[in-house]
Amino acid sequence: MDPRYQHSSMEAEHLETPKKANSSLIASAFIEYAAYFIIFLGFLYFLVMYLFPKF
């Protein structure tokens, strides 16, 4: 037997990972980060309209 292929009888273990994404999980994460972004924009609006003119 050729020494390069002496371990050819051993098979590598293949692990299958699920590649399906739960669409409701993605949608809820999008809504969460969209809400954070809107709150951040509201905070910036408050700073610009109310606090900056006082200086």
Secondary structure, DSSP 8 states (H G I E B T S, - for coil): --GGGTTTTS------------HHHHHHHHHHHHHHHHHHHHHHHHIIIIIGGG-
